[in-house]
Amino acid sequence: ALPMQLMAARSNAADSEGSSTSAASKADVQALLSGVPLFVVSNAQGQPYLTQQDSQGRRSGFFHLDPLQAVRELQEIRGFDSSASLVVVPLDSIWFDLPQSAAAAAQSLANSPQPRSGTSSDLRLFSLEPIAAESSSSSAAAAGLKPDEVALFYEPALLLQTADGEKLPYFFRQDDLVTTWESAQTQKVRRKPSVKALSLPQLLTLYENGQLAQPPLLIAASEALAVVDRVGGGRGDGGAPATKEQLIEKLALSTPFGAGARRQKLLGIF
C-alpha cells in the first residue's frame, strides 16, 4: 500500500491555473494506463468475442474494467464454446487503438468491415465498457458524465506518496476512494471526502496538455486488482472456488503484468 497524505483541499484538481505538471508524452500516458487491468472473453485461439449487436446487425465487443461483468459474459459464451476463457490485458496495450467515446465507437463500427466469425482482433470493433454502477452514480451525474462514459473519482485533498513523488489518485470505484480516504484520516482531520468526478478521456486530455495541479495516478477497481494479484501469484490450489473473485481466477488466463514486462500487441498470444 502507498503512503497517504491529506493535503489542503484545492478547488479543482484539474484547474489549469497554478498547474504544476508539464505536458505528458505518449510514453507518460502509457505508463499511467499500464497499471489498469482489463478483462475480455476470448476463444481458444485468443480471439476476443463480439458479444454486442446493433439494429443493423453489426457486431462489436467490450473490454471490461469490472471482472464480474466479464464473468457474466463468459458464462453466456460458454453455453456454446466450452473452451472460452477470460484474458487479462493492460489498458495501455490497447487504449490508443480503441474508440474512446460512444460516438467514436458507433462511427468506427459503421466504417469497419465485419468478420465472418463471432470473434475478431480488430480493435476498431471494441470499446471500453464502463463500470455500470459508477458511471450512473450521482457523483458522475453531478459532473455531467453520461452512463456510457468511463468515470473516475477523486478527492483534491488526497495525495499518495509514490517513488516518483506525490500524486493525485483517480479511482475507478467511488467506494475505493472513500475507503482510502478513511484510512488516511487522522484525529485532527476528520471529514467526509469531497468526491469529484471526470471521465477517463477528460483526465488524459488534461494530462497531455499539462493542465493538472498534481501528477495523476490511476487506481483500478479493487476487485480487478485482487484478481490480477491472484492469477499473477500462480497459487493454483485446484479447489472449488469459494468467492466470485476465486471463480474469476479459475477461469482467467494471466499475461505478464507490470514490472516493465514485454507485452505483445496481438491478442491471440494470450
Sequence and secondary structure as in RCSB ss.txt:
>XXXX:A:sequence
ALPMQLMAARSNAADSEGSSTSAASKADVQALLSGVPLFVVSNAQGQPYLTQQDSQGRRSGFFHLDPLQAVRELQ
EIRGFDSSASLVVVPLDSIWFDLPQSAAAAAQSLANSPQPRSGTSSDLRLFSLEPIAAESSSSSAAAAGLKPDEV
ALFYEPALLLQTADGEKLPYFFRQDDLVTTWESAQTQKVRRKPSVKALSLPQLLTLYENGQLAQPPLLIAASEAL
AVVDRVGGGRGDGGAPATKEQLIEKLALSTPFGAGARRQKLLGIF
>XXXX:A:secstr
   EEE    S TT STT       HHHHHHHHTT EEEEEE TTS BB  EE TT  EEEEEESSHHHHHHHHH
HHTTT TT EEEEEEGGGTGGGS  SHHHHHHHHHHS   SSSB   GGGEEEE  HHHHTSHHHHHTT  TTS 
EEEE TTEEEEETTEEEEEEESSHHHHHHHHHHH  SS       EEEEHHHHHHHHHTT  SS EEEE  HHHH
HHHHHHHHT        SHHHHHHHHEE    STT    S GGG 
